[in-house]
Amino acid sequence: MNKKLVETLFGFGALGCLVLWVLEIQRVPFKDSYWLVMGFVACVLIFQYLRYKNNEEAAANEPPKTPAPKAIKPTLPKKKRK
């Protein structure tokens, strides 16, 4: 499966759990909606891990950047105009 797709699914899964928890907390006590909070935390942690891992792999596969050549400054002084 595509790495970006999995990362996006976990991100939206976390958002969905958070929205459901906010709606559930209004109806039931906290102990009955605790599983939604844990689902949110788990999805956020997995999302952060996958994002870090994908960025690290992309940086490792990227060729090293060569610095741009510096501009050469003229060594002769400019003539003063009258």
C-alpha atoms as one frame of an Amber mdcrd trajectory, in Angstrom:
protein
   0.000   0.000   0.000   1.149   3.541  -0.677   2.978   5.080   2.294   1.296
   8.456   1.853  -2.122   6.779   1.779  -1.506   4.934   5.047  -0.255   8.144
   6.648  -3.375  10.005   5.483  -5.701   7.253   6.705  -4.214   7.357  10.200
  -4.409  11.149  10.236  -8.090  11.155   9.331  -8.687   8.220  11.694  -7.339
  10.344  14.532  -9.523  13.260  13.495 -12.572  10.983  13.299 -11.946   9.529
  16.755 -11.594  13.027  18.191 -14.852  14.214  16.631 -16.706  11.095  17.793
 -15.304  11.486  21.299 -16.448  15.119  21.502 -19.944  14.048  20.444 -19.979
  11.051  22.799 -18.692  12.905  25.861 -21.878  14.994  25.807 -24.069  11.883
  26.113 -22.168   9.411  28.285 -19.640   9.593  31.129 -15.922   9.668  30.385
 -15.351   6.016  31.304 -17.732   4.908  28.547 -16.030   6.988  25.857 -12.445
   6.375  26.975 -11.807   3.986  24.083 -12.291   6.838  21.604  -9.619   8.898
  23.364  -7.232   5.953  23.235  -8.031   5.440  19.539  -7.274   9.108  18.922
  -3.945   8.950  20.782  -2.938   5.725  19.020  -3.750   7.124  15.567  -1.885
  10.368  16.270   1.213   8.513  17.469   1.188   6.167  14.464   0.642   9.137
  12.141   3.612  11.008  13.646   5.823   7.910  13.435   4.946   7.268   9.787
   5.484  10.914   8.857   8.911  10.952  10.552   9.886   7.644   8.948   8.789
   8.746   5.450  10.634  12.064   5.736  13.768  10.290   6.923  13.652   7.852
   3.983  13.084  10.688   1.526  16.074  12.572   2.898  18.267   9.458   2.668
  17.280   8.822  -0.973  17.774  12.435  -2.010  21.146  13.178  -3.605  23.365
  15.508  -1.583  23.011  19.139  -2.519  26.082  20.889  -3.853  26.486  24.463
  -2.734  25.944  27.109  -5.382  29.145  28.701  -6.678  29.908  32.026  -5.094
  29.889  35.126  -7.217  33.332  36.325  -8.218  34.060  39.817  -7.039  36.088
  42.077  -9.339  39.615  42.685  -8.132  40.199  45.921 -10.015  38.651  49.048
  -8.557  36.039  50.767 -10.661  37.068  53.948 -12.409  35.674  57.126 -10.976
  33.580  59.074 -13.405  33.867  62.807 -13.603
